[in-house]
Amino acid sequence: LVSEYVRAGFRKIHLDCSMACADDGVPLPPALVAARAARLALACEHAWGEAGGEPPVYVIGTEVPVPGGAHEDLGELEVTRPADAADTTAVHEEAFQRLGLHAAWRRVIGLVVQPGVEFDHHKVIDYAPAKARALSAFIETVPGIVFEAHSTDYQTPQALAQLVRDHFAILKVGPGVTFALRETLWGLAEIEREWLGERGDSGLKQQVLATMREQPGHWQKYYAEPERLSLDLQFSLSDRIRYYWTNPAVAQASERLLANLESRAQPVPLTLLSQYLPRIYDGVRSGDVRNDVRSLLREGVAHVLRDYAQACNQSGAPHGGVALEASKEMA
């Protein structure tokens, strides 16, 4: 699988072999995790040799949060201990060298750790720089490697900027972006209702929620409280709704919404933008955002990515980057 990614042109590969196979004991010994990661790197190197192009770079480390956010309500998180980060780095370097992957090791650019950020369905644990100070200082002793932080979704712009300054220079985001997409589509649906009335009822919200209830596979393990189900289906920060946008019926309803709004000869009324999409309204008023429906939708997502871009391009900070968490359903 990793070979196919490299042949397809992907050049940043996270080598995480911490998940147990069917006949493994739990937890896996760190040396076994590292040995398996090195075998994946070897496969990537062979694939690159066949495909050509830029050499792949690698991220190691196994302190990866639950994909899409935590299932349960969260309290305080424990930050990765510097000693554990050092052990992870050392055991992976040894495994790479054992397979003769000397050049590949020089292209290991990131180490995944837990800086103390996470989110659950309705709460965000914000970055606390003081708690990560020792961890941040540790990476300064490791040439050529920065930290990769996962579950940075919903952090404030100030927190994202501080993460990068503290050497968590690769910021992974996923549900935070798709949450903004859903938020914008919901706002446009409200504008459709107010502006067009019965003549423009796309039924987007009803279609999405009906599809989610008919096909619960993407959210059933996450949303366990029946009395909160309606709230979670739409508004959970885990954003399990993101897996339904490519469903044919949902995609048709989304396109119908946009077409209905585009059918009017004039732009969306500013008063409705102010009411239902106030963040985008400010951009329209300043002239930075065009008042056409698809530009409004793009801006709903772009404002989140802009926070990451600004955090990763600070003057005097380590060079940063953004890793977008995707899935085949979102592709």
Rosetta silent file (secondary structure, phi, psi, omega in degrees, C-alpha in Angstrom):
SEQUENCE: LVSEYVRAGFRKIHLDCSMACADDGVPLPPALVAARAARLALACEHAWGEAGGEPPVYVIGTEVPVPGGAHEDLGELEVTRPADAADTTAVHEEAFQRLGLHAAWRRVIGLVVQPGVEFDHHKVIDYAPAKARALSAFIETVPGIVFEAHSTDYQTPQALAQLVRDHFAILKVGPGVTFALRETLWGLAEIEREWLGERGDSGLKQQVLATMREQPGHWQKYYAEPERLSLDLQFSLSDRIRYYWTNPAVAQASERLLANLESRAQPVPLTLLSQYLPRIYDGVRSGDVRNDVRSLLREGVAHVLRDYAQACNQSGAPHGGVALEASKEMA
SCORE:     score description
SCORE:     0.000 S_00000001
   1 L     0.000  -47.078  179.627    0.000    0.000    0.000 S_00000001
   2 H   -64.116  -33.008  177.129    2.732    2.514    0.874 S_00000001
   3 H   -61.938  -41.180  179.627    4.478    1.606   -2.382 S_00000001
   4 H   -65.394  -36.833  176.385    1.337    2.503   -4.313 S_00000001
   5 H   -60.989  -45.098 -179.347    1.163    5.856   -2.545 S_00000001
   6 H   -64.891  -43.377  178.989    4.727    6.651   -3.581 S_00000001
   7 H   -63.263  -29.130  179.656    4.101    5.541   -7.164 S_00000001
   8 L   -80.175   -5.247  175.965    1.013    7.778   -7.207 S_00000001
   9 L   108.167   -2.979  177.194    3.159   10.788   -6.320 S_00000001
  10 L   -71.113  136.401 -174.748    2.707   11.108   -2.565 S_00000001
  11 L  -126.505   -0.794  172.203    5.971   12.206   -0.998 S_00000001
  12 E  -116.463  111.203 -172.581    5.234   12.682    2.726 S_00000001
  13 E  -118.618  122.216  175.216    4.707    9.267    4.282 S_00000001
  14 E   -90.501  118.502 -178.353    3.823    8.672    7.932 S_00000001
  15 L   -97.154   91.771 -178.489    5.255    5.330    9.019 S_00000001
  16 L  -121.956  107.851 -179.080    3.071    4.275   11.948 S_00000001
  17 L  -113.630   33.016 -176.231    3.022    0.551   12.724 S_00000001
  18 L   -81.500  -13.091  179.488    1.692    0.788   16.263 S_00000001
  19 L   -79.294  133.456 -176.471   -1.590   -0.978   15.471 S_00000001
  20 L   -74.758  144.217  170.035   -1.496   -4.673   16.367 S_00000001
  21 L   -81.280  174.664 -171.772   -2.060   -7.395   13.792 S_00000001
  22 L   -59.733  -35.481 -175.984   -4.489  -10.234   14.503 S_00000001
  23 L  -104.014   15.218  179.300   -1.915  -12.495   16.165 S_00000001
  24 L   -86.235  151.302  166.323    0.061   -9.768   17.977 S_00000001
  25 L   -79.377  163.146 -178.968    0.179   -9.188   21.677 S_00000001
  26 L  -129.461  131.788    0.656   -0.827   -5.762   22.975 S_00000001
  27 L   -81.536  162.454  178.654    0.900   -3.410   23.403 S_00000001
  28 L   -74.609  142.352  174.534    3.517   -3.978   20.720 S_00000001
  29 L   -63.232  139.119 -179.422    7.170   -3.688   21.763 S_00000001
  30 H   -54.351  -36.845 -179.394    8.667   -0.398   20.500 S_00000001
  31 H   -64.789  -35.780  178.383   11.449   -2.269   18.679 S_00000001
  32 H   -69.699  -41.461  176.974    8.870   -4.276   16.708 S_00000001
  33 H   -58.348  -46.276 -178.644    6.930   -1.123   15.815 S_00000001
  34 H   -66.863  -39.679  179.693   10.136    0.513   14.580 S_00000001
  35 H   -62.577  -40.860  178.408   11.231   -2.584   12.641 S_00000001
  36 H   -68.052  -37.678  177.190    7.913   -2.682   10.804 S_00000001
  37 H   -62.711  -40.602  178.845    8.137    1.041   10.074 S_00000001
  38 H   -64.696  -37.474  176.948   11.602    0.528    8.593 S_00000001
  39 H   -63.135  -38.806  176.179   10.265   -2.263    6.365 S_00000001
  40 H   -64.501  -40.980  178.110    7.625    0.143    5.074 S_00000001
  41 H   -61.568  -39.742  178.268   10.324    2.730    4.421 S_00000001
  42 H   -61.364  -42.078  177.535   12.293    0.139    2.462 S_00000001
  43 H   -63.313  -39.879  178.103    9.230   -0.550    0.304 S_00000001
  44 H   -63.397  -41.600 -179.573    8.788    3.187   -0.263 S_00000001
  45 H   -63.613  -41.264  177.837   12.420    3.547   -1.299 S_00000001
  46 H   -63.990  -42.585  179.753   12.092    0.726   -3.836 S_00000001
  47 H   -64.254  -40.140  177.939    8.899    2.268   -5.241 S_00000001
  48 H   -63.839  -39.676  178.064   10.578    5.655   -5.521 S_00000001
  49 H   -59.439  -33.645  178.580   13.502    4.045   -7.351 S_00000001
  50 H   -80.557  -38.350 -173.463   11.043    2.726   -9.935 S_00000001
  51 H   -86.146  -29.777 -176.261    8.834    5.826  -10.172 S_00000001
  52 L    76.240 -167.571 -178.364   11.470    8.551   -9.954 S_00000001
  53 L    88.415 -167.558  179.704   10.706   12.131   -9.025 S_00000001
  54 L   -63.717  145.085  178.699   11.409   13.831   -5.724 S_00000001
  55 L   -69.897  145.940  177.621   12.533   11.500   -2.935 S_00000001
  56 L   -70.014  151.727  171.796    9.936   10.708   -0.275 S_00000001
  57 E  -115.545  156.645 -170.017   10.223   12.176    3.200 S_00000001
  58 E  -126.050  148.853  171.573    9.076   10.352    6.301 S_00000001
  59 E  -120.053  133.241  178.097    7.304   11.012    9.575 S_00000001
  60 E  -115.635  174.801  178.053    7.722    8.581   12.461 S_00000001
  61 L   111.703  143.983 -171.088    6.052    8.323   15.847 S_00000001
  62 L  -120.975    3.185 -179.446    3.061    6.483   17.194 S_00000001
  63 L   -83.291   68.486 -175.866    1.326    8.892   19.582 S_00000001
  64 L  -101.100  125.704  178.234   -1.551    9.367   17.166 S_00000001
  65 L   -66.564  169.626  175.848   -4.958   10.393   18.578 S_00000001
  66 L   -59.284  128.335  179.500   -8.159    8.621   17.605 S_00000001
  67 L   -56.474  133.421  177.292   -8.946    9.599   13.983 S_00000001
  68 L    81.108   10.079  178.937  -11.668   12.221   13.845 S_00000001
  69 L    98.701  163.774 -176.956  -11.442   13.144   17.517 S_00000001
  70 L   -71.797  147.461  177.942  -12.043   11.317   20.769 S_00000001
  71 L   -75.444  -32.834 -171.406  -15.161    9.184   21.239 S_00000001
  72 L  -107.414  168.231  174.488  -15.574   10.114   24.886 S_00000001
  73 L   -66.650  134.944 -174.634  -15.654   13.331   26.877 S_00000001
  74 L  -101.438  148.261  168.489  -12.091   14.445   27.480 S_00000001
  75 L  -107.464 -136.622  179.763  -10.382   15.849   30.496 S_00000001
  76 L   -81.272  142.834  179.788   -6.758   16.928   30.670 S_00000001
  77 L  -100.183  147.728  175.799   -4.279   15.311   28.269 S_00000001
  78 L   -89.730  126.953  177.416   -0.807   14.103   29.120 S_00000001
  79 L   -75.301  144.473  176.973    1.915   15.644   26.972 S_00000001
  80 L   -55.511  134.624  177.307    4.509   13.255   25.517 S_00000001
  81 L   -76.230  139.137  177.721    7.518   12.945   27.815 S_00000001
  82 H   -53.559  -37.367  179.874   10.827   14.030   26.243 S_00000001
  83 H   -63.062  -38.125  178.758   12.370   10.691   27.244 S_00000001
  84 H   -68.663  -39.161  177.215    9.679    8.815   25.314 S_00000001
  85 H   -63.508  -40.093  178.776   10.213   11.017   22.262 S_00000001
  86 H   -65.235  -41.639  179.094   13.955   10.353   22.472 S_00000001
  87 H   -63.612  -42.699  179.373   13.391    6.591   22.748 S_00000001
  88 H   -60.573  -44.774  179.395   11.059    6.595   19.742 S_00000001
  89 H   -62.267  -45.966 -176.182   13.606    8.482   17.656 S_00000001
  90 H   -65.572  -43.677 -176.293   16.486    6.230   18.685 S_00000001
  91 H   -69.522  -32.195  176.261   14.694    2.924   18.114 S_00000001
  92 H   -72.153  -40.979  178.326   13.521    4.029   14.659 S_00000001
  93 H   -61.045  -42.553  178.821   16.977    5.235   13.663 S_00000001
  94 H   -61.269  -41.750 -179.635   18.440    1.888   14.718 S_00000001
  95 H   -66.229  -39.789  177.173   15.813    0.008   12.686 S_00000001
  96 H   -62.559  -47.106 -176.690   16.499    2.135    9.595 S_00000001
  97 H   -63.906  -34.718 -179.148   20.253    1.629    9.873 S_00000001
  98 H   -62.208  -29.927  179.002   19.798   -2.130   10.289 S_00000001
  99 L   -96.011    9.345  179.007   18.166   -2.241    6.834 S_00000001
 100 L    74.402   21.079 -176.647   20.790    0.006    5.281 S_00000001
 101 L   -91.094   52.846 -175.857   18.370    2.928    4.986 S_00000001
 102 H   -66.562  -45.839 -179.766   20.985    5.561    5.794 S_00000001
 103 H   -67.371  -38.286  179.721   19.869    8.029    3.118 S_00000001
 104 H   -64.062  -38.585  179.451   16.208    7.468    3.952 S_00000001
 105 H   -61.809  -34.391  178.365   16.835    8.249    7.623 S_00000001
 106 L   -67.948  -12.865  177.084   18.249   11.625    6.609 S_00000001
 107 L  -103.295   13.643  169.298   14.840   12.275    5.038 S_00000001
 108 E   -78.468  115.397 -172.691   12.910   11.666    8.252 S_00000001
 109 E  -108.646  -15.958 -172.748   11.503   15.144    8.834 S_00000001
 110 E  -143.417  151.903  176.563    8.882   14.700   11.536 S_00000001
 111 E  -128.476  120.561  179.630    8.072   12.960   14.811 S_00000001
 112 E   -78.882  126.265  177.394    4.442   12.613   15.896 S_00000001
 113 E  -137.210  174.517  176.653    3.936   13.464   19.557 S_00000001
 114 L  -106.449  105.891  179.169    1.093   14.617   21.792 S_00000001
 115 L   -84.509    1.224  179.843    1.509   18.325   22.631 S_00000001
 116 L    98.266   30.355  177.834   -1.682   18.316   24.702 S_00000001
 117 L  -122.319  142.677  179.916   -4.307   19.188   22.078 S_00000001
 118 E  -172.096  170.369  174.611   -7.469   17.248   21.278 S_00000001
 119 E  -146.713  152.330  170.729  -11.212   17.609   20.826 S_00000001
 120 L  -117.554 -151.645 -173.256  -14.263   15.496   21.521 S_00000001
 121 L   -65.051  -38.113 -173.807  -17.829   15.985   20.324 S_00000001
 122 L  -138.165   17.948 -176.968  -18.415   19.404   21.845 S_00000001
 123 L  -144.007  146.981  178.827  -15.219   20.446   23.614 S_00000001
 124 E  -120.430  132.961  171.322  -11.683   21.461   22.645 S_00000001
 125 E   -93.910  113.829 -174.093   -8.573   21.041   24.776 S_00000001
 126 L   -80.754  154.139  178.393   -6.465   24.076   23.968 S_00000001
 127 L   -66.225  131.036  176.808   -2.711   24.134   23.649 S_00000001
 128 L  -117.498   97.529 -172.663   -0.952   25.093   26.889 S_00000001
 129 H   -54.375  -36.308 -177.029    2.644   26.041   25.971 S_00000001
 130 H   -62.106  -34.377 -178.366    3.970   25.763   29.521 S_00000001
 131 H   -73.060  -21.721 -177.844    3.027   22.078   29.693 S_00000001
 132 H  -104.940   10.862 -173.381    4.919   21.311   26.476 S_00000001
 133 H   -62.276  -44.315 -178.848    8.025   23.377   27.237 S_00000001
 134 H   -66.464  -40.145  178.009   10.308   20.433   28.016 S_00000001
 135 H   -64.019  -42.814  178.990    9.116   18.519   24.964 S_00000001
 136 H   -60.846  -40.237 -179.803    9.639   21.567   22.767 S_00000001
 137 H   -67.845  -33.006 -177.709   13.191   21.979   24.060 S_00000001
 138 H   -59.638  -44.724 -172.102   14.002   18.324   23.366 S_00000001
 139 H   -66.840  -18.656  176.281   13.484   18.516   19.598 S_00000001
 140 L   -66.257  -15.927  178.994   16.086   21.282   19.366 S_00000001
 141 L   -91.984   -1.200 -176.666   18.661   18.560   20.082 S_00000001
 142 L  -113.443  103.627 -175.445   17.554   16.449   17.090 S_00000001
 143 L   -63.475  136.925  170.105   18.905   17.852   13.808 S_00000001
 144 L    79.600    1.802 -177.047   16.562   18.011   10.823 S_00000001
 145 L  -123.411  137.781  172.185   13.391   16.854   12.598 S_00000001
 146 E  -118.533  172.112  176.216   10.362   18.814   13.788 S_00000001
 147 E   -85.434  147.851  167.086    7.251   17.651   15.578 S_00000001
 148 E  -110.852  125.815 -178.828    4.016   16.749   13.808 S_00000001
 149 E  -107.423  126.515  177.621    0.925   17.541   15.882 S_00000001
 150 L   -98.566  166.749  178.924   -2.355   15.752   15.197 S_00000001
 151 L    55.011   39.940  175.305   -5.883   16.801   16.210 S_00000001
 152 L   -83.708    2.009  178.538   -5.040   20.495   15.975 S_00000001
 153 L   -53.038  139.386  173.219   -8.586   21.082   14.682 S_00000001
 154 L    72.836    4.968  172.080  -10.452   23.971   16.345 S_00000001
 155 L   -68.460  151.409  179.029   -7.364   25.442   18.000 S_00000001
 156 L   -70.506  158.682  175.603   -7.348   29.239   18.005 S_00000001
 157 H   -55.762  -37.080  179.471   -5.122   31.094   15.516 S_00000001
 158 H   -65.776  -39.574  179.311   -2.952   32.165   18.444 S_00000001
 159 H   -67.911  -40.777  177.880   -2.559   28.555   19.606 S_00000001
 160 H   -60.887  -43.821  179.761   -1.665   27.357   16.097 S_00000001
 161 H   -63.272  -39.648 -179.886    0.978   30.051   15.809 S_00000001
 162 H   -69.490  -37.157  175.742    2.433   29.123   19.204 S_00000001
 163 H   -56.478  -46.204 -179.712    2.518   25.438   18.280 S_00000001
 164 H   -64.904  -41.870  178.438    4.661   26.256   15.249 S_00000001
 165 H   -62.269  -28.795 -179.576    6.939   28.499   17.307 S_00000001
 166 L   -91.049   16.881  173.483    7.364   25.598   19.741 S_00000001
 167 L    79.774    9.981  168.546    8.549   23.307   16.901 S_00000001
 168 L   -88.279   71.316 -163.141    5.221   21.528   16.321 S_00000001
 169 L   -86.680  -13.401  173.923    5.724   22.711   12.792 S_00000001
 170 E  -109.428  115.536 -174.710    3.552   20.199   10.919 S_00000001
 171 E  -108.646  119.450 -179.378   -0.075   20.705   11.904 S_00000001
 172 E   -95.033  133.845 -178.957   -2.580   18.034   10.951 S_00000001
 173 E  -141.410  145.065  178.386   -6.196   19.071   10.439 S_00000001
 174 L  -147.656  -78.882 -178.869   -9.248   17.275    9.069 S_00000001
 175 H   -57.421  -29.007  178.765  -12.648   17.568   10.777 S_00000001
 176 H   -61.869  -32.005  178.778  -12.007   21.247   11.504 S_00000001
 177 H   -78.441  -45.553 -178.265  -12.045   21.937    7.765 S_00000001
 178 H   -71.656  -27.629  172.977  -15.036   19.763    6.924 S_00000001
 179 H   -60.273  -41.608  178.807  -16.936   21.185    9.920 S_00000001
 180 H   -65.440  -35.223  175.529  -16.520   24.604    8.290 S_00000001
 181 H   -62.334  -48.771  179.228  -17.881   23.174    5.025 S_00000001
 182 H   -61.550  -42.551 -179.813  -20.984   21.851    6.804 S_00000001
 183 H   -58.939  -41.982 -179.054  -21.379   25.118    8.704 S_00000001
 184 H   -70.373  -42.297  177.852  -21.317   27.095    5.453 S_00000001
 185 H   -63.271  -39.065  176.942  -23.758   24.779    3.677 S_00000001
 186 H   -63.744  -40.434  177.223  -26.140   25.014    6.640 S_00000001
 187 H   -63.816  -41.996  177.826  -25.890   28.807    6.483 S_00000001
 188 H   -64.806  -35.099  177.746  -26.608   28.794    2.748 S_00000001
 189 H   -65.245  -37.594  176.585  -29.607   26.518    3.361 S_00000001
 190 H   -67.844  -38.872  176.542  -31.007   29.056    5.832 S_00000001
 191 H   -63.368  -42.208  177.200  -30.422   31.836    3.308 S_00000001
 192 H   -57.124  -45.759 -178.173  -32.230   29.753    0.678 S_00000001
 193 H   -63.071  -44.209 -177.003  -35.213   29.328    2.989 S_00000001
 194 H   -73.921  -36.724 -171.920  -35.442   33.028    3.861 S_00000001
 195 H   -86.216  -40.732 -173.193  -34.693   34.389    0.385 S_00000001
 196 H  -105.816  -17.510  179.626  -36.459   31.957   -1.918 S_00000001
 197 H    61.962 -145.100 -176.837  -39.139   30.463    0.310 S_00000001
 198 H   -66.757  -20.159 -178.874  -41.001   27.452   -1.057 S_00000001
 199 H   -70.977  -15.010 -175.315  -39.726   28.180   -4.578 S_00000001
 200 H  -134.318   44.685 -177.714  -36.225   27.162   -3.584 S_00000001
 201 L   -90.229   99.099  179.911  -36.417   24.318   -1.113 S_00000001
 202 L   -75.025  -22.708 -178.363  -33.451   22.051   -1.877 S_00000001
 203 L    67.984   25.723 -174.562  -34.128   19.931    1.195 S_00000001
 204 H   -59.681  -52.862 -175.371  -30.385   19.615    1.827 S_00000001
 205 H   -61.030  -43.601 -179.778  -30.482   19.335    5.607 S_00000001
 206 H   -62.898  -39.433 -178.893  -33.361   16.873    5.576 S_00000001
 207 H   -67.146  -44.050 -179.506  -31.631   14.743    2.933 S_00000001
 208 H   -61.707  -48.514 -176.472  -28.312   14.619    4.772 S_00000001
 209 H   -67.218  -36.850  177.098  -29.878   13.681    8.103 S_00000001
 210 H   -64.424  -41.534  179.651  -32.153   11.078    6.513 S_00000001
 211 H   -65.365  -40.281  179.104  -29.176    9.497    4.759 S_00000001
 212 H   -63.050  -39.440 -179.763  -27.168    9.428    7.982 S_00000001
 213 H   -72.968  -33.755  178.053  -29.973    7.651    9.820 S_00000001
 214 H   -72.971  -29.897 -176.425  -30.480    5.177    6.971 S_00000001
 215 L  -128.816   77.402 -170.645  -26.740    4.469    6.740 S_00000001
 216 H   -82.155    6.146 -172.190  -25.338    4.842   10.279 S_00000001
 217 H   -58.172  -30.285 -175.527  -22.045    3.055    9.690 S_00000001
 218 H   -84.938  -12.147 -176.906  -19.912    6.205    9.807 S_00000001
 219 L  -128.381  -12.908 -169.716  -21.261    7.560   13.100 S_00000001
 220 L   -60.192  -37.122 -179.336  -22.824    4.739   15.125 S_00000001
 221 L   -75.796  -13.403 -174.882  -19.672    3.937   17.128 S_00000001
 222 L   -98.548  -40.339 -172.889  -19.165    7.613   17.930 S_00000001
 223 L  -104.013   97.409 -170.311  -22.581    8.950   18.938 S_00000001
 224 L  -103.221   -5.788 -175.970  -23.783    6.815   21.828 S_00000001
 225 L  -103.986  106.453 -175.934  -26.241    9.123   23.620 S_00000001
 226 H   -56.792  -37.523 -176.894  -29.756    8.889   22.079 S_00000001
 227 H   -70.119  -14.707 -179.290  -30.965   12.103   23.712 S_00000001
 228 H  -112.080    8.888 -170.634  -28.115   14.006   22.039 S_00000001
 229 H   -63.147  -46.017 -178.345  -28.198   12.247   18.683 S_00000001
 230 H   -60.179  -40.068  177.901  -29.845   15.008   16.649 S_00000001
 231 H   -65.711  -46.114 -176.867  -27.322   17.520   17.981 S_00000001
 232 H   -66.380  -41.067 -178.155  -24.344   15.238   17.377 S_00000001
 233 H   -56.118  -37.170 -177.335  -25.351   14.238   13.853 S_00000001
 234 H   -93.858  -41.140 -162.609  -25.224   17.859   12.757 S_00000001
 235 H  -119.292    1.595  179.030  -22.897   19.696   15.095 S_00000001
 236 L   -60.074  139.188  176.558  -20.402   17.302   16.690 S_00000001
 237 L   -65.601  -20.554  174.160  -16.818   18.490   16.352 S_00000001
 238 L   -66.636  -23.065  171.587  -15.980   14.943   15.266 S_00000001
 239 L    53.275   49.945  177.865  -17.950   15.859   12.134 S_00000001
 240 H   -65.603  -13.496  176.983  -18.922   12.350   11.109 S_00000001
 241 H   -61.985  -20.833 -175.674  -21.273   14.037    8.642 S_00000001
 242 H   -62.426  -23.605 -178.266  -18.237   14.562    6.409 S_00000001
 243 H   -78.515   -1.870 -174.938  -18.433   10.984    5.168 S_00000001
 244 H  -108.113   -5.986 -175.022  -21.837   11.608    3.575 S_00000001
 245 L   -65.905  -26.033  179.732  -21.171   14.536    1.229 S_00000001
 246 L   -92.553   -0.462  172.164  -20.312   12.225   -1.670 S_00000001
 247 L   -58.443  132.775 -174.284  -23.440   10.105   -1.226 S_00000001
 248 H   -53.677  -44.224 -178.779  -25.329   10.558   -4.544 S_00000001
 249 H   -66.836  -38.563  178.949  -28.564   11.788   -2.954 S_00000001
 250 H   -69.415  -42.775  179.020  -26.698   14.204   -0.683 S_00000001
 251 H   -61.320  -39.392  178.236  -24.496   15.445   -3.530 S_00000001
 252 H   -65.106  -41.183  179.085  -27.599   16.108   -5.646 S_00000001
 253 H   -66.361  -37.770  177.480  -29.239   18.053   -2.812 S_00000001
 254 H   -63.069  -45.361  179.794  -26.063   20.103   -2.314 S_00000001
 255 H   -66.239  -35.308  177.782  -25.914   20.972   -5.996 S_00000001
 256 H   -64.024  -39.912  176.697  -29.627   21.796   -5.960 S_00000001
 257 H   -59.238  -49.766 -178.206  -29.041   24.246   -3.107 S_00000001
 258 H   -64.073  -41.354 -179.921  -26.280   26.043   -5.000 S_00000001
 259 H   -64.770  -39.936  178.670  -28.298   26.093   -8.234 S_00000001
 260 H   -60.384  -44.989 -179.164  -31.350   27.517   -6.455 S_00000001
 261 H   -68.801  -34.093  179.513  -29.318   30.362   -4.995 S_00000001
 262 H   -74.503  -15.210 -177.341  -27.595   30.996   -8.326 S_00000001
 263 L   -70.667  -19.509  177.001  -30.972   31.211  -10.082 S_00000001
 264 L   -78.152  143.233 -175.974  -31.523   34.710   -8.698 S_00000001
 265 L   -74.593  -19.071 -176.089  -30.142   37.497  -10.867 S_00000001
 266 L  -109.715  162.837  177.955  -28.726   39.428   -7.907 S_00000001
 267 L   -65.050  165.448  175.936  -26.123   38.599   -5.254 S_00000001
 268 L   -59.975  131.815  179.200  -27.117   37.162   -1.896 S_00000001
 269 L   -56.084  135.090 -179.208  -28.584   39.994    0.223 S_00000001
 270 H   -59.740  -33.530 -178.902  -26.008   41.374    2.620 S_00000001
 271 H   -63.194  -37.252  178.659  -28.531   41.274    5.439 S_00000001
 272 H   -74.681  -35.747  174.137  -28.874   37.494    5.088 S_00000001
 273 H   -61.184  -43.299  179.859  -25.115   37.051    4.858 S_00000001
 274 H   -62.281  -37.653 -177.524  -24.753   39.062    8.051 S_00000001
 275 H   -73.171  -45.289 -168.608  -27.375   36.927    9.778 S_00000001
 276 H  -108.901  -21.057  178.202  -26.287   33.434    8.706 S_00000001
 277 L  -136.688   62.518 -171.806  -22.659   33.724    7.520 S_00000001
 278 H   -62.412  -33.295  179.628  -21.279   36.694    9.483 S_00000001
 279 H   -65.654  -39.833  179.696  -17.622   35.746    9.078 S_00000001
 280 H   -73.998  -34.095  176.743  -18.030   35.638    5.303 S_00000001
 281 H   -53.680  -43.925 -179.605  -20.112   38.829    5.360 S_00000001
 282 H   -59.815  -39.859  178.832  -17.080   40.712    6.669 S_00000001
 283 H   -67.939  -37.044  177.270  -15.022   39.483    3.704 S_00000001
 284 H   -65.787  -43.906 -178.367  -17.714   40.494    1.218 S_00000001
 285 H   -64.868  -33.887 -179.483  -18.005   43.958    2.751 S_00000001
 286 H   -81.626   -9.038 -178.803  -14.246   44.481    2.620 S_00000001
 287 L    87.417    4.585 -179.095  -14.113   43.376   -1.019 S_00000001
 288 L   -83.004  -19.306 -177.912  -11.943   40.339   -0.290 S_00000001
 289 L  -126.856  130.900  176.897  -14.698   37.818   -1.118 S_00000001
 290 L   -73.199  142.023  179.457  -16.942   37.858   -4.181 S_00000001
 291 L   -90.035   63.588  166.561  -20.647   37.701   -3.428 S_00000001
 292 L  -126.468  155.685 -164.668  -21.452   34.698   -5.569 S_00000001
 293 H   -60.330  -45.101 -176.073  -22.598   31.418   -4.093 S_00000001
 294 H   -72.421  -30.813  173.721  -19.608   29.221   -4.901 S_00000001
 295 H   -66.535  -38.473  177.501  -17.146   31.875   -3.763 S_00000001
 296 H   -62.676  -41.800 -179.972  -19.040   32.086   -0.481 S_00000001
 297 H   -65.384  -43.943  178.809  -18.803   28.317   -0.071 S_00000001
 298 H   -62.250  -40.091 -179.330  -15.075   28.283   -0.816 S_00000001
 299 H   -65.503  -31.811  177.922  -14.487   31.106    1.647 S_00000001
 300 H   -58.564  -33.788  177.125  -16.282   29.140    4.350 S_00000001
 301 H   -87.868  -38.547 -173.669  -13.499   26.555    4.149 S_00000001
 302 H   -62.721  -31.255 -176.791  -10.667   28.905    3.217 S_00000001
 303 H   -65.934  -29.500  175.939  -10.895   30.937    6.408 S_00000001
 304 H   -71.159  -47.440 -179.766   -9.911   27.835    8.418 S_00000001
 305 H   -63.127  -30.750  179.444   -6.996   27.004    6.132 S_00000001
 306 H   -63.427  -37.441  177.119   -5.899   30.635    6.274 S_00000001
 307 H   -60.483  -40.463  179.448   -5.351   30.333   10.030 S_00000001
 308 H   -69.673  -42.513 -179.945   -3.033   27.389    9.392 S_00000001
 309 H   -61.182  -42.044  179.678   -1.201   29.121    6.559 S_00000001
 310 H   -67.241  -38.729  178.998   -0.565   32.166    8.715 S_00000001
 311 H   -64.315  -35.835 -174.641    0.630   30.024   11.627 S_00000001
 312 L   -87.999   -0.456 -178.524    3.055   28.141    9.375 S_00000001
 313 L  -129.448   41.392  178.228    4.500   31.246    7.714 S_00000001
 314 L   -80.179  143.690  174.628    5.472   33.402   10.665 S_00000001
 315 L   -67.364  127.021  176.810    8.562   35.527   10.458 S_00000001
 316 L    85.671   -5.137  179.517   11.275   34.010   12.630 S_00000001
 317 L   -94.791  161.699  174.590    9.378   30.773   13.344 S_00000001
 318 L   -57.931  146.142  177.678   10.381   27.285   12.158 S_00000001
 319 L   -63.190  124.175 -175.256    9.184   26.567    8.643 S_00000001
 320 L  -111.732  177.915  177.981    5.824   24.863    9.089 S_00000001
 321 E  -156.813  163.032 -179.578    3.341   22.927    7.046 S_00000001
 322 E  -115.513  130.660  174.715   -0.238   21.736    7.083 S_00000001
 323 E  -108.634  116.122  179.403   -1.241   18.082    6.740 S_00000001
 324 E   -86.438  123.523  177.005   -4.837   17.662    5.618 S_00000001
 325 L   -80.975  121.800 -177.759   -6.475   14.540    6.991 S_00000001
 326 L  -127.170  179.169  175.993   -8.536   12.981    4.212 S_00000001
 327 L  -151.302  165.334 -178.485  -10.301    9.743    3.423 S_00000001
 328 L   -63.247  -27.664  179.180  -11.393    7.920    0.309 S_00000001
 329 L   -69.661  -25.100 -176.892  -14.955    9.128    0.954 S_00000001
 330 L   -94.911  -11.077 -172.671  -13.743   12.745    0.796 S_00000001
 331 L   -65.336    0.000    0.000  -11.454   12.362   -2.204 S_00000001
